[in-house]
Each structure stands twice: as C-alpha cells, then as structure tokens.
Amino acid sequence: MSTPTQSFSPLDPTAPEPIYRQLYWRFRGAIADGLLKPGERIPAARALAKELGLARGTIDTAYSLLAAEGYIQSRGQAGTVVAQGIKASLPQRIVSAGATNAVRQKAQVLPFQMGLPALDAFPRKIWSKIAARCVRATQVADMANPSVYGLQSLRTAIATYLQVARGINCTPEQVFVTSGYRNTLGLIAHSLLKPGDRVLVEDPGYLFTRPLLDYLHIKATPVPVDPDGMLVSHGIAQAKGARAAVVTPAHQSPLCVSLSLPRRLELLDWATRQQAWIIEDDYDGEYRYVSRPLPALKSLDREGRVLYAGTFSKVLFPGIRLAYLVVPPAQVERFEHVAQTFLGGCPELTQAIVASFMAEGHFARHIQRMRKLYGERREATARGLRKALGEHISIDAQPGGMHLVLRLKAQQSDRLLVQRLGQAGIYAEALSDWNVHSQTGPGLLLGFANIDSQATAEALAKRILEVLMA
C-alpha cells in the first residue's frame, strides 16, 4: 500500500474514541503533515480493511466522514484521492470542547455504552442517499407544521412491518409517531390514566418508567421478576384495582429474560377482566439469538387491551428521536384528540427518510444483518470478558438483547464500581440502580453492540480488572 501508514498513530481498540474516528484522525494527520498530498490516491476501503483487520463498514464510515468534510474526493473507477486545495499544517485534533467551532459537539461514545446499536455498521451511504433524495423532493407544503399523528407514509410502513415481523395486525390509523419512549408513555397516561391510578411495573425495571409515572401522580407498584418474567399473580394480588401494567415481554429490561406464554395469557386475562391496560415496551424484540424473535404480546391480544410501544433508537440510532405507538382500534379517536394537545409532531423530513428506508426494504435487511452481527459480538464480548475477569464475574445466560448482565462474585458496591469505571473511561450501569425492592445482588450492565472483537473486549476487561483490584 502506498500510503505511509508507518507515520500514522496506532489504532487503540481500548480507547474511548471509536476506531473509525481514530482512523479519521490518522488521515487528517497525514494530510496535515504533508504525507498525503492533494490529488494523491488513498487506499481502497476493501484493501485497507483487509490490511488493518477491520470491518469494511468501519473504513467506509471513516472515509464518509473525511469526504463529508471535504478532505477526500471520489473519482469513480480512478479511486479516491485527497481533495485539491488542502494545505499542509491543518489544525490537528482539538482536545478542548470549548475550542472548536464544530456545529455538532457530542460527548465521546464510551466502551460498553448502553442503549447504542452498532454505529459502525449502520448503512450511512444508503441513508445519506435517501436523505438527499428526500431533501431534493421537499415541496412548499412539506415545510408546514407536521401532523401530530405522524407522517402517513411512515405510519403505513410501520403497520406493514409490524404485521410481517412482529405478528401485529394493525392499520396505519392505529399508529402514532412520537419522539421517544417517554413521549409515548406520556401520551398513554394522558389518554387512559388519571392521577392516583395504580400501575404495575417490573422490579428491576427500566429506569425512566417509574419517575415519569410519579411525575404524573400515577402510583407505580413494583412487581418482582424471575426467570419467566414478571410475577403476574404477585402483582395482581399486591395491587388490586390497578389500571395498567408496563412490561418488557421480549427481553425484560434489564435482566433480558422473556415473559413466558402462561404469564402472557395470565396478564391478558387480568386486563380483560379488570378492563385494565397492558403497555408493551418492545424496545429491542427483534434481537433474539437462541431462536427466532418471539411474537409480540400484542399479537395475542383479542380484546383490545394492549398498547404496543416501539422505537427506532435501538434498531437505527438514538439520535433519530423517533418512536411509535400502536393503540387498539376503539381508542384511536381518543388518542387523536389527546395527541392534538400533547404531541407537537416529529420532524417530517426525518419521518420521510425513515419511511423510504423501510419501504425500499433497507430496514428489514438492516435488522437481519444486525441480528447476525449482534449474536457474533455478544459471544465475542462474553468470551473476552470471561478470559480476563474469570473468577471475578459470571455472565447471565440471555436469549437476546443488546447488553450483558455481569454478576459480581465479590460482595461490593456496584454503584461505587460504576463510578470508578467511569473515571477510567469505561461505561457501565449498576444493576442495583434498576431495583426498587428486589434484591438482585451487585452487577454491571454492559452494552456489547459496539464491541467489535474478542480482543477488544478482553483488553477492556483487563482495565475493568485493574479497577476491581485497586
């Protein structure tokens, strides 16, 4: 390869900065130092990926960033070259956040960060082409206020996808587009609940559900979770007259266990008898690795008692800020009325991009690729962690999800450990923070979607071990 790689700084898989960003700075540095001159050809992405032992998508992401900022240009079959007019001695990497004029300043993505899909594997080129096409097609009417219910083409695409992939038979009119799970839960609460109502929630359970209900003066009743999911009978006995239950049946948040079929039927029977509501938070139900994804709880609903909440944050990327809610047919008019007051409408251009992404088949293909990739990364991450941490931890067996649950064998504070890991540049969440009454023992929640190899996981685990032993 003609590029003077020996003068580049080394790639560090254990660094907080993603590999593609490190590669980006490699080329920026080479251009700044005059090692790469205007018009000089840079390596093909496929060849560089092979030489560095990286995924092709990682190289493509770095090259896309360089091209977007004008440092390199594609010349078709002639390859990709350094752009003309680029001078040596360009500004190097800026350490101080306050010293840069960049429009979009973001904190670095930390290793094991929760709630993030594999950002290096996202099809940014396809996404960019669709986005550019949607921008060019924008008409005057498209620039007016968006519908508070959601763009019709996106609602149709969601309804079509759910019928095929999640077994949910619904119409576009039943789908409401929101700006995230908390926006979705707020819409449900304003539509169907009132202050003083009791709602069953999982314990341990998703961090933001209880605070939001508390803010709305709705009483959250914690219900223990075992290997079969929420203990439905315990919750029913504990909170007679409860108006709703919030559950994560595909992969319980955070333990990742699945709600068993008998308990699903028990929950549906309770909701029908009590005329109560079930809020199904299906935040990453697509990602199951031991078998095919389980049908949604909503697919078993025959009495119109389940409200299905989905999100694009886990399957696309969190920055998109788009989610959706499927309501029973009898409640559509009620939700339309409440939406006019409490929903402001999501950016229509973003919705149009997602609708096109789905309608053209990219969404389904992306999920299939990610399901395979996450299965591989999950196993590689677990192997790396076990190899370095050995007797100090055990890892829960989980059917799916995007994070691992590490149990700490030594009786120590997981909250304190998380704080110390953060100081060392490693992200983790304390399992204890997700509990109300349940005693799950100390543990760490680690996202694995952006861990690209066993070697990376092992190197990071050695840093965890240093903190454990300190």
C-alpha positions in Angstrom: 0.0 0.0 0.0 1.4 3.4 -1.0 0.0 5.3 1.9 2.7 6.0 4.6 1.0 4.1 7.4 4.2 3.8 9.4 3.8 7.5 10.2 0.3 7.2 11.5 -0.6 7.0 15.1 -1.6 3.4 16.1 -5.2 2.3 16.4 -6.2 1.6 20.0 -9.2 -0.7 20.4 -9.3 0.1 24.2 -9.5 3.9 23.7 -12.8 5.7 24.4 -12.9 7.0 20.8 -14.4 4.6 18.2 -12.0 3.0 15.7 -13.5 4.9 12.8 -12.8 8.2 14.5 -9.2 7.2 15.2 -8.8 6.2 11.5 -10.3 9.6 10.5 -7.7 11.4 12.6 -5.0 9.2 11.1 -5.8 10.6 7.6 -6.3 14.1 8.9 -2.9 14.0 10.5 -1.2 12.6 7.3 -2.8 15.4 5.3 -1.7 18.0 7.8 1.8 16.7 7.9 2.1 16.6 4.1 2.4 12.8 4.0 -0.7 12.7 1.8 -0.8 15.5 -0.8 -3.7 16.9 -2.9 -4.5 14.5 -5.7 -2.8 11.6 -4.1 -4.8 8.4 -4.1 -5.7 6.8 -0.8 -6.2 3.0 -0.3 -9.4 1.3 -1.4 -11.7 0.7 1.6 -11.7 -3.1 0.9 -7.9 -3.3 0.8 -7.4 -1.1 3.9 -10.0 -3.1 5.8 -8.1 -6.3 5.0 -4.7 -4.8 5.9 -5.8 -3.4 9.2 -8.0 -6.4 10.1 -11.1 -4.2 10.4 -14.7 -4.4 9.2 -15.3 -2.8 5.8 -18.1 -0.7 7.4 -15.6 0.8 9.8 -13.4 2.0 6.9 -16.4 3.3 5.0 -17.6 5.3 8.0 -14.2 7.0 8.3 -14.0 7.7 4.6 -17.5 9.1 4.6 -16.6 11.5 7.4 -13.5 12.6 5.5 -15.5 13.1 2.3 -18.3 15.0 4.1 -15.7 17.4 5.4 -14.0 17.9 2.1 -10.7 16.1 2.7 -11.1 13.4 0.1 -13.0 13.1 -3.2 -14.2 10.0 -5.0 -13.2 9.8 -8.7 -15.2 6.7 -9.6 -13.1 3.9 -11.1 -10.0 6.1 -10.6 -10.3 5.7 -6.9 -10.5 8.2 -4.0 -7.9 11.0 -3.7 -7.0 13.8 -1.3 -9.0 16.9 -2.3 -7.3 19.7 -4.1 -6.7 22.9 -2.2 -6.0 21.1 1.1 -3.0 22.6 2.7 -0.5 21.0 5.0 -0.4 22.0 8.7 -4.2 21.7 9.1 -5.4 22.1 12.6 -4.8 18.8 14.5 -7.3 17.1 16.8 -8.9 19.6 19.2 -8.9 18.4 22.8 -10.8 21.2 24.4 -14.5 21.1 23.6 -14.8 24.9 24.0 -12.1 25.5 21.4 -13.9 24.1 18.4 -16.3 25.7 16.1 -18.0 22.5 15.1 -21.8 22.7 14.8 -22.4 19.3 16.4 -20.4 18.8 19.5 -21.0 15.5 21.2 -19.5 13.6 24.1 -17.5 10.6 23.1 -19.1 7.2 22.9 -17.6 5.1 25.7 -16.9 1.4 25.6 -19.9 -0.7 26.7 -22.3 2.2 26.5 -25.9 1.1 26.9 -28.7 1.8 24.5 -26.5 2.2 21.4 -26.8 0.0 18.4 -23.7 -0.8 16.3 -23.0 2.7 15.0 -20.1 1.5 12.9 -22.3 -1.0 11.0 -25.1 1.5 10.1 -25.6 1.8 6.3 -24.7 5.5 6.3 -24.3 5.6 2.5 -27.7 4.3 1.8 -29.2 6.6 4.5 -27.4 9.6 3.0 -28.7 8.9 -0.5 -32.2 8.6 0.7 -31.9 11.7 2.9 -30.5 13.7 -0.1 -33.4 12.5 -2.3 -36.0 13.5 0.4 -34.4 16.9 0.7 -34.5 17.5 -3.1 -38.1 16.3 -3.2 -39.2 18.7 -0.5 -42.2 20.8 -1.6 -43.7 24.0 0.0 -46.4 22.0 1.7 -43.8 19.8 3.3 -42.4 22.7 5.2 -45.6 23.4 7.1 -46.4 22.0 10.5 -46.1 18.2 10.7 -49.1 16.1 11.6 -49.2 15.3 15.3 -50.2 11.7 14.4 -47.1 11.2 12.2 -46.4 11.2 8.5 -48.9 8.9 6.7 -46.2 7.1 4.7 -44.3 6.3 7.9 -47.4 5.1 9.7 -48.2 2.8 6.7 -44.6 1.5 6.6 -44.7 0.8 10.4 -48.0 -1.0 10.2 -46.7 -3.2 7.3 -43.5 -4.1 9.1 -45.3 -5.0 12.3 -47.7 -7.3 10.6 -44.8 -9.2 8.9 -42.1 -9.1 11.6 -44.0 -8.9 14.9 -47.3 -10.6 14.1 -49.3 -7.4 14.9 -52.3 -6.8 12.7 -53.0 -3.1 12.7 -53.9 -0.2 10.4 -51.9 2.9 9.8 -54.5 4.9 11.7 -53.7 2.9 14.9 -50.0 4.0 14.7 -48.9 7.3 16.4 -45.4 8.6 15.8 -43.7 10.0 18.9 -40.3 11.4 19.8 -39.3 8.5 22.1 -40.5 6.1 24.8 -41.1 8.8 27.4 -43.2 10.8 24.9 -45.1 7.6 24.2 -45.7 6.8 27.8 -46.8 10.3 28.5 -49.3 10.1 25.6 -50.7 6.9 27.1 -51.0 8.3 30.6 -52.8 11.4 29.4 -55.2 9.3 27.3 -56.1 6.4 29.5 -54.9 7.1 33.1 -55.6 9.7 35.7 -53.7 10.9 38.9 -54.0 8.4 41.7 -54.2 5.3 39.4 -52.0 2.4 40.2 -49.8 0.8 37.5 -47.8 -2.4 37.8 -44.1 -2.1 36.8 -41.3 -4.6 36.7 -38.8 -4.7 39.6 -36.0 -4.4 38.5 -37.3 -2.4 35.6 -36.5 0.4 33.1 -35.1 3.4 34.9 -37.3 6.1 33.4 -40.7 4.5 33.7 -41.3 5.0 37.5 -40.1 8.6 37.6 -42.3 9.6 34.7 -45.4 8.0 36.3 -44.5 9.6 39.6 -44.4 13.0 38.0 -47.9 12.4 36.6 -49.0 11.4 40.1 -49.6 7.8 39.0 -48.6 5.2 41.6 -46.1 2.7 40.3 -46.3 -0.7 42.0 -43.1 -2.7 41.7 -43.6 -6.4 40.8 -40.7 -8.9 41.2 -39.2 -10.6 38.1 -38.0 -14.2 37.9 -36.6 -16.3 35.0 -40.1 -16.3 33.4 -40.5 -12.6 33.6 -42.9 -10.5 35.7 -44.6 -12.4 38.5 -48.1 -11.5 37.3 -50.1 -13.3 40.0 -48.0 -11.5 42.7 -48.6 -8.1 41.0 -52.4 -8.7 40.7 -52.6 -9.7 44.4 -50.5 -6.8 45.5 -52.3 -4.1 43.6 -56.0 -4.8 43.3 -57.7 -2.3 41.1 -54.5 -1.4 39.2 -55.4 0.3 35.9 -52.4 -0.8 33.8 -49.2 -2.8 33.7 -46.0 -1.8 31.9 -44.0 -4.8 30.7 -41.0 -5.6 28.5 -42.0 -9.2 27.5 -39.5 -9.9 24.7 -36.4 -9.0 26.7 -37.1 -7.9 30.2 -35.3 -4.6 31.0 -32.7 -5.1 32.4 -32.5 -8.9 33.0 -33.3 -9.8 29.4 -35.5 -12.8 30.4 -38.6 -13.4 28.3 -42.2 -13.3 29.7 -43.4 -16.9 29.4 -46.5 -17.8 27.5 -48.6 -18.8 30.6 -47.8 -15.4 32.2 -48.6 -13.6 28.9 -52.0 -15.2 28.9 -52.5 -14.6 32.6 -51.7 -10.9 32.1 -54.1 -10.7 29.1 -56.9 -12.4 31.1 -56.3 -9.9 34.0 -56.5 -6.9 31.7 -59.8 -8.2 30.1 -61.4 -8.9 33.5 -60.4 -5.6 35.1 -60.7 -3.6 31.9 -57.1 -2.6 32.5 -54.4 -1.8 30.0 -51.1 -3.5 29.1 -48.3 -1.3 27.9 -45.9 -3.5 25.9 -42.5 -1.8 25.6 -40.9 -3.8 22.8 -37.6 -1.8 22.7 -35.4 -4.5 21.1 -37.6 -7.5 20.5 -36.0 -8.1 17.0 -32.7 -9.1 18.6 -33.1 -12.7 19.8 -30.2 -15.1 19.3 -31.3 -18.5 20.5 -34.3 -18.8 18.2 -36.5 -16.7 16.0 -37.8 -13.5 17.6 -40.9 -14.2 19.8 -44.2 -12.8 18.6 -45.2 -9.6 20.3 -47.6 -9.8 23.3 -49.8 -7.5 21.2 -50.2 -10.3 18.6 -52.1 -12.4 21.3 -54.5 -9.5 22.2 -58.1 -10.3 21.1 -59.9 -7.8 23.4 -58.0 -4.6 22.5 -56.2 -4.2 25.9 -52.6 -4.0 24.7 -50.8 -0.8 23.7 -47.6 -1.6 21.7 -44.7 0.8 22.1 -41.8 0.5 19.6 -38.7 2.6 18.9 -36.2 3.3 16.2 -33.5 4.2 18.7 -32.3 0.6 19.1 -32.7 -0.6 15.5 -31.4 2.6 13.7 -29.8 5.1 16.1 -30.8 7.1 19.1 -30.1 10.5 17.5 -33.1 10.0 15.3 -35.5 10.5 18.2 -38.4 8.6 16.7 -40.7 6.0 18.3 -44.2 4.8 17.7 -47.3 3.6 19.5 -50.0 1.2 18.3 -53.3 1.7 20.0 -56.4 -0.6 20.0 -58.9 0.4 17.2 -61.6 1.5 19.8 -59.1 4.0 21.2 -57.9 5.7 18.0 -60.3 8.6 18.3 -59.4 9.2 21.9 -55.7 9.2 21.2 -56.2 11.6 18.2 -57.9 14.1 20.5 -55.2 13.9 23.2 -52.4 13.9 20.6 -53.6 17.3 19.3 -52.9 18.7 22.8 -49.8 16.8 24.0 -47.9 15.9 20.8 -46.1 18.6 18.8 -45.3 16.4 15.8 -41.9 15.0 14.9 -39.7 16.5 12.1 -41.4 15.4 8.9 -38.2 15.2 6.9 -36.8 12.6 9.3 -40.0 10.7 9.1 -39.9 10.7 5.3 -36.3 9.4 5.3 -37.3 6.5 7.7 -40.5 5.8 5.6 -38.4 5.5 2.4 -35.7 3.4 4.2 -38.5 1.0 5.3 -40.5 0.9 2.1 -37.4 0.2 0.0 -36.6 -2.9 2.1 -33.4 -1.5 3.7 -34.9 -1.6 7.2 -35.7 -5.3 7.2 -32.3 -6.1 5.7 -30.5 -4.0 8.2 -32.2 -5.8 11.1 -31.3 -9.2 9.7 -27.7 -8.1 9.4 -27.6 -6.6 12.9 -29.2 -9.8 14.4 -26.3 -11.8 13.0 -23.7 -9.2 13.9 -25.0 -8.8 17.5 -25.1 -12.6 18.0 -21.4 -12.7 17.0 -20.4 -9.6 19.1 -22.3 -10.9 22.1 -20.4 -14.2 22.1 -17.1 -12.4 21.4 -17.6 -9.9 24.1 -18.6 -12.6 26.6 -15.5 -14.7 25.8 -13.2 -11.7 26.2 -14.8 -10.7 29.5 -14.6 -14.3 30.9 -11.0 -14.7 29.7 -9.8 -11.6 31.5 -12.1 -11.5 34.5 -12.5 -15.2 35.1 -13.4 -16.0 38.7 -14.5 -12.4 39.5 -17.7 -12.4 37.5 -20.4 -14.6 35.9 -22.5 -13.7 32.9 -26.2 -14.3 32.8 -27.5 -16.6 30.1 -29.8 -14.4 28.0 -31.9 -15.2 24.9 -31.4 -11.8 23.3 -31.0 -8.1 23.9 -28.1 -5.6 23.4 -26.4 -5.8 26.7 -24.8 -8.3 29.1 -25.6 -8.7 32.8 -22.3 -9.3 34.7 -22.7 -10.7 38.3 -20.0 -9.7 40.7 -19.0 -12.6 42.9 -17.4 -10.4 45.5 -19.9 -8.5 47.7 -19.0 -5.0 46.8 -21.0 -1.9 45.7 -21.8 -2.0 42.0 -22.6 1.7 42.2 -19.2 2.6 43.5 -17.6 0.4 40.9 -19.5 2.1 38.1 -18.3 5.4 39.4 -14.7 4.3 39.3 -15.1 2.7 35.9 -16.4 6.0 34.6 -13.3 7.7 35.8 -11.3 5.1 33.9 -13.2 5.8 30.7 -15.4 2.7 30.7 -19.2 2.9 30.7 -21.3 0.6 32.9 -24.6 0.8 34.8 -25.2 -0.6 38.2 -27.8 -3.3 38.4 -28.8 -2.0 41.9 -29.9 1.3 40.4 -32.7 -0.6 38.5 -34.2 -2.1 41.6 -36.9 -0.9 43.9 -37.5 -3.7 46.4 -36.0 -6.7 44.6 -32.5 -7.8 45.7 -30.7 -8.9 42.6 -27.2 -8.6 44.1 -24.4 -6.4 42.7 -24.0 -6.5 39.0 -22.9 -4.5 35.9 -24.9 -3.8 32.7 -22.6 -3.6 29.7 -23.7 -2.8 26.1 -21.9 -5.0 23.6 -23.2 -3.8 20.3 -20.2 -1.6 19.6 -17.5 -4.1 20.8 -16.0 -5.2 17.5 -14.0 -8.3 18.6 -13.0 -10.6 21.4 -9.6 -8.9 21.6 -11.3 -5.5 22.2 -13.5 -7.0 24.9 -10.5 -8.7 26.5 -8.4 -5.5 26.6 -11.3 -3.6 28.1 -11.9 -6.3 30.6 -8.3 -6.0 31.8 -9.0 -2.4 32.5 -12.1 -3.4 34.5 -9.9 -5.9 36.4 -7.4 -3.1 37.3 -10.3 -1.1 38.7 -11.7 -4.1 40.6 -8.3 -4.9 42.1 -7.4 -1.2 43.0 
